[in-house]
Amino acid sequence: MKPEEAACTEAIKFAQLLKEHFPFLRRDTLQRIQDAVCSLIEQRITNQQQWSQAMPGTSTPEAKKKRLGRCVQDQQLDGHFFLTFLISLLPAGKLVLSLDRTNWEHGETPLNLLVLGVVLEGFTLPLVWVALEHGGCSDSATRERLVARLLKSLPAPRWKALVADREFVGRRWFTFLSGRKIRRVIRIRADSVVDELRVDQWFGDVQIGRMRCLFEKGWVYGCMMQVVATRAADGDLIVLATDLSVWDTWEVYRLRWSIGCTFSSMKSRGFDLERSAIVIADRLERLFGLVTLAWVCCLRVGIWMNACKPIPIKAHGRRALSVVQYGWQYLAQALRWNHAQADTYFGFLKQPFSSPSGA
């Protein structure tokens, strides 16, 4: 790294914040991470050619691209690195965990990430993730390894529940979660069998907006669970296998959509994750980690700014823009014109998020 490159960002203290968590990392490594995250926030695009040009310093465009490439290829930036930092932001108390995939294509190459995170402020903060080597659904063994990774840092007593869609079902998977004392709120398919009868036969006559549950718990994928059903406004039958009470089940299941909001704000509505040409699995995982760092900075600033100056509410009753977008506006402006203010914003990451209501 050239001396003039460090001088351009000497007022930004994000690298110092990382140093508190990772004292063993070299200064130039921390500086590269800071430059990559800050330039990503400014550019909001993961195409390396465009992303790298926002890197600080007076070196050539090709040198900046190589420098960014070294960051994405740095083996020190593994899942443990990102998890250690992100888990320091979690509030106290019990937390709802959400599991889902996000996928896109680069040319004819399918890119597929399985992500597990904590529901916060209407989004899901990714904590652990893995790049799948194929398109389509994950298998039970992959999910089990992902959950086991997180349990080392976030024990099961901290999990209020794990919420997931009907893709994440199966006898082995349900048994694994039960054995780890993880309470489940998982949507099951209409052709799933509960006590030798398909759920669409159990609940086929449920009316729109009405809710029904089995009188007693039933056998679902080899586990004794409560089964709750309703019918959505479009007529779709929604059936959940759960370890919670009926009321808590629906309150938790509504939070499942938060992970979709996160993916949207990282992709076309945010950091344009699909524009990256990275297809190698470990590099894709590092890229997602860097995007997550940039994303959580924007979320943290957005929450603080919304408390100081609330986001306008439109006529349809929703916010004019998301909390992440709101935070990005202020943080990107500070990174470009006011490094001292950017330091103040990054300082928010020294404190965990507030506990969700009802936790």
N, C-alpha and C positions, 0 to 999 in steps of 0.2 A: 504494500500500500504506500503510495507517495505521500510525503508530509503535507502537501497542500490539500489532499483529499480529507485527511483527518481534521485539518483546520476549518474546513467548510462546515463541519457538523460539531465542532467542539462545544457549542452551546447546548446541544441536545443531550440529555442525560439518560436516554433509554438504555444504552449500553451499561451504564452504571447500575441501573435497576436490575438488569440481567446478572451483573457481576455479583450482586448480593445473593442470588440463588445458585450461581455457578462460579464460585471463586477459582475453580481449577481451569477454566477456559482462558485461552490466550486473549490478550487485548485486541489483536487484529481480527480474531474470530468474532468477538463480541461486536467490534466495529462493523464487520461485514453484515452481521445479523441486523444491527441497527439501521444501516444504510439500506438494506434490502426491504425491511419493514416500512421504513419512512418513505422510501421511493414508491413502494406499492400503495401506500395510503394516498400519496400525491397523484399517482397515475391511474390507480384503480384498474389495472389490466395485468394479466399474468403472461402475456406474450413477452418473451425475454428481450426481444429486439427493442420493443417500446418501453418495457419496464426498466431495463438497464440504463436507458438514457436519462432517467431522473436520479440516478445514483450521483452523489456529490463528487466534486473534484473536476479537474481540468484535463484528465487523461482522455485518450481517444475513445470513440464509441465502441470499438472492438475490445479495448482493454476493460471498459466498464462491463461489457457483456461477459467477458471471461471471469471477471470478479464476481458477478452475480452467479455465474455457473459454478464457481468454487463453493459458494454458499449452499446452493441446492445439492451439491455432491458431498458436502461435509458430513462424514459418518458420525461425528459427535452430535449432530442434530437428529437424534433418534427419538423414538416414541417416549422414552423416559425423560428426555430433555424437555419436550413440550408439556408432558403431563406434570412434571415437577413445578413448572411455572404456573400452569393453568389451575392446578388444584389449590394453589395458594389464594386464588380469588374466590373460592367457594364460601358461601355463608355457613354459619353454624346450623345445626339441626338436621332433620331428615330432608332428603332431596328426592325428587322424581327424576328418574333416568329414562331417556328415550333412545331407541335403537332404530336405525333405518339405513338405507343405501342412497347414494347419489351417483348417477352415471351419465356419461356422455360419450361421444366418439371423436377421435382424431383421425380423419380419413376413414379407413376401414378398421381401425384399431379401437375396440371397446375399452373404455376406462371406467372403472367401477370401484367405488370406495364404500366400505362398511364403517359406519360411524356410531359411536356410543357417547352420549353426553348428558349433561344436567340441564334441566329446564330452568331458565332464569329470564325474567322480564319479557315473557312472550316469545323467547327464542330458546334454542338449545345450544349451550356452550359445549362444543366438541371437546372430549377429554382423551379418548383413544380411538384410533382408526387403523384400518388395514386396507391396502389396495388388493382387490381380488384379481386373480390372473385370468379371469374369464368374464363374459357378460352374464347377466341374469342373477339368480338368487344365490345367497351364501349357503354353505352347509352348516350343520350343527357344530362340527369340530372347530370351524373358524370362529363362530360366535362364542363358543366356550372359551377359546384362547383369549379372545378380546375381553370378555367379562373377567376372566381370571387375572389378566393384566391390571384391570382397574381395581379389583378387589384388594390387591397388594397395597394400594394407596388410599382406597376409599372402602372401608369394611362394610359388609352387608348391613349391620345395624344402622348405618347412615342412609340406607336406601329405603325411602318410603314405598316405592314400587318401581317396577320396570314396565314401561308402556311400549307396545309395538303393534304393528299391523299383522294381517293374516299371512304374510310371507314367512313370518318367524314362528312357525309351529312345528310340532313333531314330538314323538314320545321321548326320544333321547334328550332333546332340548328342554322340554318341560321338566323332566326328571332332574337334569343338571341344575336348573334354577332352584327347584325345590330342595335339592341336597345342599345348596349354598345358602338356604334361608332367605332367598330373594322373593319378595312378593310380586306377583305378576298381574298385569292388566293387559291381556293380549287378545286382539280380535281373531276369531277363528272363522274358517270358511263355512259356507252354508251346507256343504256336504260332509262336514266333520261329524263324527259319531259320538254321541253322549249317551251312555247307558244303552247301547245297542240300537239307538234311534238317531237318524240324522237331525241336525239342529233345525233345518228348514221344515221338518215335520213337527218338531217340538213347538216351534214359534211361527209357523207359516201364516197364522191368522192374526198376528200382532198388527195393530193399526198404526198409522203414521202418528208420531208424537207420543204414543203410548209406550210404557215400559213394563216388562214382565221378567220374572226370574223363576228358576226351578224351586219347588217347595223345599227340596233338600239338595245338598251338593251331589254332583255326579262325577263319573269317571271321564276325564278329558285327557286324551293322549297319555294314559297311564297314571294320571294324578287326580286326586279327589279335589274338585274345585267347584265354586259357585258359577253358574252360567246365567248371564243377564242379556236381554235382547230388547231392541227397539227398532222402529222403522223410520228411516230418514224421509225428508220431504219429497225426495225423488223416487221413493218407493223401495230403496235399497235396504235390505235387512242387515242390521248390525248386531252381531252376537259376540259377546266378550266372555272369555274365561278369566276368572279373577280370584284373588285371595283377599280382596277387600270387601267392605260392606257395599251394598247396592249403591248408596248415595256417593260414597267415596270413589267407587268405580267410575261413574260417569264424570265426576269432577276431574279425576286423573286422566281419563281417556281424552277429554277435551284438550289436554295439553300435548297430545301427540302431534298436533299440527305445528307445534313450535319448531320442530326440526325441519319441516318444510320451509318455514320462514327463514331459518338459518341458511339452508342451501340456496334459496332464492337470492338472499343478500350477499352470498359469496359468488354467485354465478352471474347471470345476465343482468340482474338488478344491482350488482355491487362490484365485485372484484374481477368479474369476467373470467372465472376459473376455466371455462371451456376453451379460452383462446390460447392456453398453454400448449406447446408442442411436446411436453414431457410425457413419455409413455412407459419408461422404466419404473417398476413398482416402487423401489425404495426412494427414488427421486420424486416420484409423484406424492409419496407420503410426506416427504420433507416440504414439498411445495404446499401441500394442504396445511401443514403445520405453520408455515410462514404466513399464509393467508389467514389462518385462525388467529395468529398473534395480531395482525393488522386489524382484523375484524373485531376482536375483543377490545382493542384500544378504542375503536370507534363506538362500540356499545357502551363502554365505561364513560366516555365523554358525553355521549348522547343522554345517558341517564342523568348525569349531573346537570347538563344544560337544560334538560326538560324540567328538572326540579326548580331551576332558577328562572327559566323563561319557557313556559309550557308550549309544546308544539300546537299550532292552530288546529282546531277541529273543523272539518268541512261539514257541509249541509247533510251529508248522509250519515254523520255521526262518527266517522273514523278520522284518525289523524291525517294531516296533510302529507306527512312522510313518516317513515319508520324512525325509531330511536337510533338505529345504526346509521341511517342516512343523515340524520340530524347531527350526530356526533362527528361523522366524517366531514361535514361542511366546516365545522369549527376547527377540527384537528388539521385538515389539509391546509386551510388558510393559515393557521399558526405555523405549520412546518415551512410554508413558503415565505411568510413575511414576519413572523414573530416567534423566534426560537424560545425566548423566555416563557411565552405563554404555552408553547408546546411542552416545555418541561413541567409546567403546572399540570397540564392535562395528563402527561405520563405519570405524574406523581399520584394520580388517583389509583393507579394499579398497585400501589403499596397497601391499599385497603381492600378487603374482600367485598363482594357484593352484599347488599342487604338481604336478610332472610326473606324468602317468599312468604306471603300472608298465608296463614293456616298451616305453616310447617311445624 
